Amino acid sequence: ADWAPLLRRAVVENVQISPDGTHLALAVRTEKGTIVTLRRSDTFAVVSKIEAGAGGEIGTLKWLDDNRLLVSANRTNSMYGFALVAPATYIVNKNGGTAYKLPANFVSTIDGDPDHLLVSKCGSYADGDCVIEIRRAEIGHLVRPGEKVIAAPDAHASLYVDGKGQARSAVSWDDDGYSKLYVHKEGDRWDLINDSTQSGVDIAPL
């Protein structure tokens, strides 16, 4: 019983400050689920709330600029106690209003470019699996597929990008648990720098 408070989920699970420092976005745990409250940083007064519903979970919480916030929401499965599906990602205004849902999986924001996001979609199929491609999507026209940035080196790879929106590396795992690490330098070319079947070592980027 003495350890119970240490094992309980935090009430405030995430805090993000707006670029201009005037507002805070807080992911707050309640009995029904996690909600987002937007507050003034000087008075802590609530400006608006974003409800994820019963069993709601909040993942990504990131300011795009002084007025817009990126929020991913999910729902806990009552039987298993965790979410079973990918989260839905929305762009919301700090003062409320219409929320825009991203039609593809969110990958990253782009430093210095508040009007675009990087999203990922299935570009093609190979070896019975999807080859992921990253696209640069324009906010406000998110139903469009966006400009293709790069495709993964194979059908089993996860892509990693930097803050400037550049694809830098990819890790591919095969059905036997072996991995390959690729780096991207220019164009569409991926350079293989580690194959665990040869090196005996798994390497993943951070």
N, C-alpha and C positions, 0 to 999 in steps of 0.2 A: 504493500500500500504506500510505503514511503517513496517508492520510485514512480508511482503513477503519474505525478505531474510532469516528470521528465519524458515519459513515453507518449504523452498526449500530443496531438497535432497542434501546431502553433495557431493562435487566433489570427495573427497577421502573417500571411504566407509569402507575400511579396510586396515590395514598395518600389515605385518608380517615380522619379521627379521629372517634371516637364523641363524641356531645354531652357526655358526662360526662368525657371525656378519658382513660378507662381502657383503651381498646382502639384498635388500628389495623387497618384493612382495606387490604391491599396487593394490587394486581394485578401478579403477577410473571411475567415471560416465561421459559419453559423451552424446551428443544429440541422438545418435543411441542406446545406451545401455551401460552396464558396461563391461569394459575390464580389463585385468590384465597386468600391466607392471612390469617387473623385472629390477631392477636398482642396480648398485654398490652403496654401502652405503657411500663410501668416496667421489666419484665425482658426484653421482646421475645420472650417464650416463645410458641410457637404454640399457640393454643387450638383452632382447627379449620381445615380446608381445604375449598375449594370447587373441584372439578375440572370443567373445561369439556370434557374429553376431547381426543382427538387433533385437532390443528388448531384447538383452541378459541380463541375471542377473547372478551375481556371489554370491554363498552362502559360502560354506566351503572354506577356504583359509588357508592352514597349511603346514609348511615345514616338510617333513619326515626325511630329513637329510640335509647336506650342498648343495646337488645338486638336490634333488627331491622335488617336490611340489605337494600337493593334492589340486585339484580345482574341485568344483562342479558348473555346469553351468545349467542355465534354460532359458526359454524364456517367456516373458510377452505376454499374450493373448491380442491382440489389442482391442477386444471388451470390456473385463472386466477390463483390466488394471493390472492384476496380473497373475502369472503363475498358470496353472491348473493341471500340471502333476509333478511327482517327478523329481528332478534334476538328471542329469547324472554326475557321478564323474570320474575324470581322474587323472592319475599320469603323470606329465610332468617334463621334465628336464629343468633346468634353462637356458641352452643354446639352447633350442628348440629341434627339432627332433620329433620322434614318441611319441605320447601320448597314454597311456594304459588306456582303459576304464574298470572300475570295473563292473563285471557281476552281482553284488548284491548290496544291499543298504549299504552304508558306515555307520559304527557305531562309530568307534574310532580307533585312533592309539594306539600303545602299547609302553609305556615308556621303553627305553633301547632295543627295538627290531625293528629296522628300516626295517626289511625284511618281516614283517607280518602286516596285518591289521585285525580288527574285522569287519565283515560284517554280515548282517542279511538276512535271506531267509525264505520263508514259508516252515516249516518242515512237517506239517500235518494239517488236518482240523478237527474242532470240533465245535458243535453248529452253523454250517453254516458259520464259520469264520476261519481265518488262525491262527495257533499256530506258532508264530515266534520263530526261533532258531538262535542263534549267532554262527558264525563259524570263525575260525582263518585261514585266507587266506594268502598264500605265494605270495608276490609280485614277478611278473615274471612268475607265474603260476596261474594267476587269473581266468583261465577258469575252474580250478578244484574247487570242492565245498569247500575244506578246512576241517580242523579238527573241529568237532562239539564241542562247548564249553558248551552250555546249552540251553534248550528250555524254553519258557515262561511257567508260571504255568497254564495258560488257554488261550483260544482263543481271549480274549479281552485285553490282557496285553501288555504294553509297557515296555521294559527292559532298565535298567540304569547300566552302567559299570563305573569303575574307570580308572585312567590313566594307571594302570598296566595290563589292559585287563581282570579284574575280574568282573563278573556280581554280582552286589551288591543288587539290589532291582528291584521290578516290581510293576506297578500300573495297576489295571484292573478296567474298567468301564463297568457296565451293561447297558441294554437298558433303564432303569429307572433313570439313572444318579447316581447310587450308586457306590462307589469305594471300592476296597480292596488293601491294601498295603502289599506286601510280602518282606521279606529279604532272601538273600541267604548266607548260612554259609559254606556248604561243600557238595560235591557230587552233586546229582541232586535234592536235597530237597529244597523246598521253605517253609519258615515259615510265616504264616499269622499273622501279628501284628496289623492290624486295618481293621475292617469291618464297613463301615459307616452305614450300616443298623442296627448295634448294638450300635455303639458309637455315631452316629449322627454327626460325624466330618469327613471331607475329609482330608487326609494327603498325601502329595506328596514329594518325595525326591528331594534334590538339590545336 
